[in-house]
């Protein structure tokens, strides 16, 4: 019976008593179907046209629905094969996941982050307004929040809710991609330096010292001032100026790991250096990097918002949370909502990533959790 119910994601798990997983899958499926029915006209338009934004949103919905259905069928089958026994897994990542779930603030921050990223991707379907549309400016400027304009309008009569969602695309994309670039470079760089040691380590780490000693903030101001700021440039600037800290930490971790028995065994069987690094050393040193990654996303988003606020980042009419706050600072007494709502979303995002990092630290480092409880 449960196998047939698994056709609808979540129902099979509920039938087997897996309430948490079943509720999540069913809520995800219901939300996807609601958006597709609610915005059926836009979905049909995206399928019949080549509008990039709408096509990406529809593909995301369809892909999420198919992924939920496939996972539901696979997981229900696995449960039935185990005889519906609640087998406790004691691998390091399973233990860390159980610790993470205890932290309600961290779990709540995950939901908030997922909702923000989902709304950013689905912005063309969620909001009917064009974020750059200006009509009858004298009549539509500085309208307060209402059912027609949830966040109100700005000085040009543009819908702030639409601009906030499209601005989330910019800010969240820059934060995530810059973090991935930074952590990838830093992890690989530090691992190579630590594994080979000697002259290679000395040369590579002296280059890290040079990058750290260079005033990063002024370098960013110089680059965004010389070149026209866009998403690609900001990702490269933020990612390529923030990797040395990760490199130094990974180097220290791998220096202590590379002399252990599992690494010696990998070398003894003839495993080449790049496989030793990728398969054994980096995964063993990866836990603290995940904590740093969550904090880095918040830092990257904050840095982009700061540059945009100063007029050096993403510039209007392309919305980002930073330039939206900057555009509303002169109208705080007349139209407080222009700066308040993008500022609130920015604050909510930064706090959520900070709480996520705190939860990851407690889950991946039991000693940190014990120190907090003492």
N, C-alpha and C positions, 0 to 999 in steps of 0.2 A: 504493500500500500504506500509506504513512504517513498519507494522508488518512483511510483507514478506521480505522487504529490510533488516530487523534486522538479517536475517540469516547470512549475512556478517557483522561482527561487525563494527559499525561506519556508515554504509549507512542509517540505520533507523534513527539515531540521526540527520544526515545531512538532511534527508527528512523532519524532524520535526523542522528544524531550530536550532538545538543544535550543533552549529559549533565546539565549543571548544572540547566538549566530543566526538563528532563524528570524528573529526580529529585525536584525540589521539588514539581512538580505531582502526580507519582505519590504522594509521601509525604503530601501534603495530602489527596488523594482517599482514600487508604487509611485515614488517620486519621479522616476524616469517616465513612466506611462502618463502621469499627470501633466508633466511639461509637454510631452508630445501631443497630448489631446488638447491641452490649453492653447498651445501655439501651433495647432495643426496647419493653419494657413502658411505660417513661416516655414514649417518643416517641409510642406509641399513645395513652397517656392525655392527652398534650398536644394531640394532634390531635382527640380526641373531647371535650375539656373546654375551659374558658376560663381555665385557670390561666395567669396572665400570665407568670411567670418561666419556666415550662417552655415555653410557646409561643414566647417570644423566643428561647430556646436552640435549639428545633427549627427555627424560621425561619432562624436564623443558619446552622445546618448545611445546610439545603436551599439557601439562597441562596449559600453558599460553594461547594457542589457544582456548582450551575448556573453560577456565575461561572467556576469553574475549567474546566468543560467548554466554555463559550462561548469563553473566552480561548484554550484549547488548539486548538479548531477554527480560530479566526481566525488565530492565530499560525502554525500549520502551513501554512495556505493562503498566508500572506504569504511564508513561507520557500520554498514550492514555486514561487510566482510569480517569486521572485528567482533561481530555479535553484539553491536551496540554497547560494548564495554567501554567505560570511561577510563581509558588507559592514560595514566599520568606520564608525561614525557619529561625526562630530567636532563635534557641537553641544556647547555648554557644559555642558548637563546630562548628556549621555552621557559626556563626559570626566570630570566630577565623579563619576559613578557608577563608572567604572572605577577612579578613585583611591580611592573609598570601599571597594571590594571588596578592595583590597590590605590594608587595616587589619583584621586578623583579630579583634581585640578588639571593634572597632565592629560588625562583622558578627555576631559572637557575641552582642553586646548586643541587636541587633535581634531575633534569634531568641528570646532570653529575654523581651523585652518582648512580642513577639507571643504567646508561650506563656502568659504571665501574663494578658494580656487575653483570650485564648481560654478559658482555664480559668475566668476570672471570668464570662464570658458563659455558659459551659456548666455553671456550678456546680450547677444543679438536676439535670442529667443525670450529672455526674461523681460527685457524692457522694450516697449514699442517705439520709444523716441530715439531719434538720431542725436548723438552727443554733441554734434557740431551744428545742428539746425538752429537758425536764427530767423524768426518771423515776428513782425510787429514788435520790435524791441521795446518801444515806449510803453506798450501795453503788457508785455510779458516779463519785463525785467524785475528782478527782486520780488518775485511772488513767494509768499511764505509756504511752508510745507502744507500739502493738502492731498486729497485723493487723486487729483489729476497730476500733481507733481509731489511725490512722496518726500523728497529732500528739498523742495522748492526750486527756484531758478536763480541764475546768476545775473550779472550786470548786462549780459547780452540776451537774456531770455532763454538760455540753454538749460535743459533739464538736468539738475544736479545728480539725480539718481542714476541716469544713464551715464553721465560723465564719471561718477564714482565707480560704476561697474567696469567701464572701459579703462578708467585709470587704474583699477585693480589689476587688470591684465598687464599693464606696463610695469607697475611697481612689483607685483608678485613674480612676474617673469624675470625681471632683472635680478631680484633677490635670489631666486632659485638657481638660475643659470650661472650667475657670478659665484655663488657658493660652490656649485659643482665644479666649475673651472678651477677655483682656488684650491679646493680640497684634493682634486685629482692631481694637480701639479705638485702640491706640497707633499702628498703621500708618496707618490712615485719618486720624487726628488730625494726626500729624506730616506726612503728605503734603499735607494741605490747608494747614497753616501754611507749609510751605516753598514750595509752588507759588504761592500768592497773595502771600506776602511782605507787606512794609509794615506797615500798622496791624493787619491780620488776624494776621500772624505775631507781632507784639509782644503783642497781647492774648492769643492762644492760648498762647504760651509763658510768659507771666506766670502764667496759670492752672496750667500744668504746674509751675512753681516753687512755687506755693502747695501743690499736692498733694504734691510731694516733701518740702517742709519740714514737712508735718504728720506727727506720729508715727504711722506706719501700724500698728505693733504694738498701741499703746494703742487705736486706733480699732477694730481687730478685736476686742480684748478687750471694749470697750464694746458693740459691736453684738451679739456672741454672748452677752453677759451680759444685754442688754435683751430680745432676741428669742430664741425657742426655736430652737436650732441644728438645721438640717437640711441636706440636700445642696444644695438651691437657694440657701439663704442663704449657705452657705460658698462656693459657686461665685461668687456675686455679690460677696461681700466680698473674696475673694482676687483675682478678676478686675478689679474696679473700683478696687483700691488698688495695682495693680502695672503699669499701662500707661504711666506717664509716662516710664520709661526707654526703652521702645521708641519712644515718640513723639519723644523728643529725638534718638535715633539716626537714625531715618528722616528726620527733618527735615534733619540734617546731610548725609545721603547725597543726598537729593533736591535740596538747594541746589547741590550740585556737578554734578548730572545735568541739571537743567532748562535749563541754558544750552548743552547739547551739541547737535550737529547733528540727531540723530534727533528730539529734542523740538521743535526749531525747524521741522523738516519737517512734523511732525504738526500744529503750529499753522498752518503756511502753507497746508495743504490744508483748513483750516477745522474740524479736529477739536475738539469742545467740551472744556472743561477736565476734566470728570469722566472722559471717555474717555482723555485724555492721561495722567491720573493712574493710572487703572486698568490701561490696556493697555501703557503704556510705562514710567512712572516707578516704580511699585511693583514690577513684576516685575524691573526692573534693580537694585533695592535690596533684594531679598528674601533673598538668600543668607545674610547674617549674621543675619537674623531667624530663619531655620531653626535655626541653632546656638543662638541665644538661646531659642528655643521648647523645644528638648530640655532645656536647663538649667532652664527655667521649670517644666516638668512636674515635674521632681524637686523643685524648690523648693515648688511648690504641694502636692505629696504630703507633703513634710516638714512644711509649715506646718499642714496638716490633721491630721497625726499628732500634732504638738505640741499643738494646741488640744484634740484628743480626749484626749491623755494628761493634760492639766491638768483635764479634765472640762468643758471649754467648747465642745467640738466635738460630734461625733456621740456620743450617749449610749446606754449599754446599755438594753435588750437588743439594739438594732441593732449589729451588729459592724462595727468598723473596726480597722485595724491599730493605731492609736494607743490606743484604749480597751482593746484586748486586751492590749497591753504594760502599760498602767496597771493593769489588773486582775490581772496576774500578778506585779507588783513585790513584793507582800507575801508571796508564796509561793515566792520564788526558792530557798530552802533546802529546801523541802518538795517543790515541783513546778516544777523549772526550765523544763520544756517549755511552760508556760503563757505565759511571756513570750518564750521563746527563738524559737519558730517564727514568730510574727507579726513579731518584731523582725528575724529573718533575712530574711524575705520583703521587709520594708521596706528593709533595707540592700541586698539584691540589686537591688531596683527602682531605688533612688537611684544605685547604682554603675552600673547598666546605662544609665540615661539620661545620666549623666556621660560614660561611654565613647562613647555615641552622639553626644553633642555634640562630643566631641574628634575623632571620626572625620569628622563633618560639617565641622568647621572645617578640617581638613587637606584634605578633598576640595574644598571650595569656595574655599579660599584657599591656593593653591600656595606663597605666600611664607611662610605659617605653617609649612608642612611643611618648607620649606628651612631655616628658622630652627631647627627641632627637630633636623634631621639634621646641622647644622653643629656 
